[in-house]
Amino acid sequence: MVSEDTELANDLLDTLIAHADECVGMGANMIGKPVRIIAFLNQETDKYEVMFNPEIVKQEQKYETEEGCLSLVGKRPATRYKKIKVKYQDFKGVWKFKTYQDFTAQIIQHEIDHTNGILI
């Protein structure tokens, strides 16, 4: 339930902000909590966002890239999509849909992978 995870989401956001010089996104499992919450810096708005139970419902323009991660040393290859549409819950538990593109979309895909137990 989203209301039960509000404190955890705020902790995740605080941790991300504390590591802003080396990190642009985090999944809750990166701080030891196996729940589907991500926090990231939206590169278009320069604001932090949090998503509960995020799910990519549409993806366009597949490409290959390399990514780094706080959980690993060095960079690894990754397949991503330039534009994605995400279904998620906000802090109030309201389901929303939002479209992201470019680097912000890449960050979200990386963090959703973390919540699914996938490391690059």
N, C-alpha and C positions, 0 to 999 in steps of 0.2 A: 504494500500500500504506500502511496506517495507520501502521505502525511507522516507515516512512521519513518520514512527515509529522508526527511527534510534536513535533519541534523547531519546525517551522513553526507548528503549532497553539499551542504555548506562546508563541511570538513574537506571534501574533495576539491571544491572550488578554492578554498584557502590554500590547500596544498599546491594546486596548480599555480596560483598567483605567486606563492613563495618560490616556485621553480620557474618563473616566467622567463628567465634568461636562458633556459635550456629546454623548455617544454611548452607546447602550445595546446596540448590536450591530455586528458587522463580518463581512464575508466576506473570505476570503484574497486574492481579487483586488484588494481595496482596499489591500493592502500589496504589490501587484505580483506575486502568485503565482496563476496561473490553475488552481487546484485547488478541489475542492468541500469546503471546510471553513468552518464558521461558528462564531462565538463570540457569546454574548449574555448579558445579565443577565436571569435568570428573575425576573419581577416578583412572583410568588407566594412564592418561597422566598428572594428577595434574594441568590441565589447565581449565580455565573457558570457557564455550561455551554458545552461544545464538542461539535459534531457533525461527523462525517466522512461525506461522501456523503449528505447529508440529502435526503429526498424526501417530499413531502406525499402521503399515500396516501388521505386522507379530509378533506373540508372541509364545514363547515356554517355556515349563517347569513351569507350574503353581505351586505356593507355597503360604503358609500363613505366615504372619509376623506381627510385630507390628511397628508402626511408630509414631514419634512425629511430631509436626508442630508448626511453629510460631503463627499460627492462633488459636491454641487450647492448652489447658493445659493437660499435661500427654500424654500417648501413647494410640493408638487405633489399633484394628486389621485391617489388610488390605490383600487383595489377590493381588499378583503380579506375574510377569513372569520373569524367570531368564534371558531370552534372548529376545530382541525385535529389530525390524527393524523400523526405523522412517523415514517418509517422511517430509521434512521441507524446508523452504526457509532460505538462509543465508542473510547477511547484504546487498548483491547486488540484492537480489530478485531471485536468482538462486535456482531452486528446486534441492534438494539433497536427497539421501537415505544413511542411515548409520545404522550399527548394533551395539548395545550396549549389555553388559551383566553384571550380578552380581549387585553390589550396584549402579553403575552408571545407569543401566537400571531401578532399583527401584526408584531412584531419578527422572528420566525423567517421569516415570509413575505417580508418585505423583504430579509432577508439571503440567503435561497434565490434570490430574484430576482437578486441580485448575482452569485451563482455561476453563474447561467444567462445572464449578460451583459445583464440587464435593469435599467435605472435608471428610477426613478419619474419 
